[in-house]
Amino acid sequence: MFCELVTFKCFWLFFVTRVVVVEEFVVRVFKGGKVTVPKRLRELFGVEDGDYVRLALVEVLKRTEEGWVRRKVG
């Protein structure tokens, strides 16, 4: 498995004509900057090899001897 799932949150936003699913998850970055979108999200949105997805980098988490260090982006 290419990703280490650390936390997970799911929010359902209901609009008059559609339902929008917003997922938040944390993954480990691997050699070459590779990350993995969780399988259930790929299946839910029909993401296939070669597709482009828009991701937002919100926070960087680093593990130290003292614990986790969080650095907000932006």
C-alpha positions in Angstrom: 0.0 0.0 0.0 1.4 3.4 -1.0 -0.3 5.6 1.5 -0.3 5.7 5.3 -3.7 7.0 6.4 -3.3 9.1 9.5 -6.6 10.9 9.9 -9.9 11.0 8.1 -12.9 13.3 8.1 -15.9 13.3 5.9 -18.4 16.2 5.4 -21.6 16.0 3.4 -22.8 19.3 2.0 -26.4 19.3 0.7 -27.6 21.7 -2.0 -30.9 22.0 -3.6 -30.0 20.2 -6.8 -27.0 18.1 -5.9 -24.9 16.5 -3.1 -21.2 17.5 -2.8 -18.8 15.2 -0.9 -15.8 16.8 0.6 -13.2 14.4 1.9 -10.1 15.3 4.0 -7.3 12.8 4.5 -3.7 12.7 5.4 -1.2 10.7 3.3 2.6 10.1 3.4 4.6 11.6 0.6 6.9 9.0 -1.1 10.0 9.3 -3.3 9.5 11.7 -6.1 6.6 13.4 -4.4 4.1 10.7 -5.0 0.9 10.4 -3.0 -2.0 8.0 -3.2 -5.7 9.0 -3.4 -7.6 6.4 -1.3 -9.1 3.7 -3.3 -12.7 4.3 -2.1 -12.4 8.0 -3.4 -10.9 6.9 -6.7 -13.9 4.5 -7.1 -16.5 7.0 -5.9 -15.3 9.7 -8.4 -14.2 7.3 -11.2 -10.6 8.4 -11.1 -8.4 6.2 -13.4 -4.7 6.1 -14.4 -3.8 9.1 -16.4 -6.6 11.3 -15.0 -5.7 14.7 -13.5 -7.1 15.6 -10.1 -7.0 18.9 -8.2 -5.5 18.6 -4.7 -5.1 21.3 -2.1 -2.1 21.3 0.3 -3.4 22.7 3.6 -0.8 21.5 6.2 2.5 19.7 6.4 2.9 17.2 9.3 6.4 16.1 10.4 7.1 13.4 13.0 9.9 14.3 15.4 11.1 12.7 18.6 8.9 15.1 20.6 5.8 14.3 18.5 4.0 15.7 15.5 4.9 19.2 14.2 2.3 21.0 12.1 3.0 23.7 9.6 0.0 25.4 8.0 0.4 26.4 4.3 -0.8 29.8 3.2 
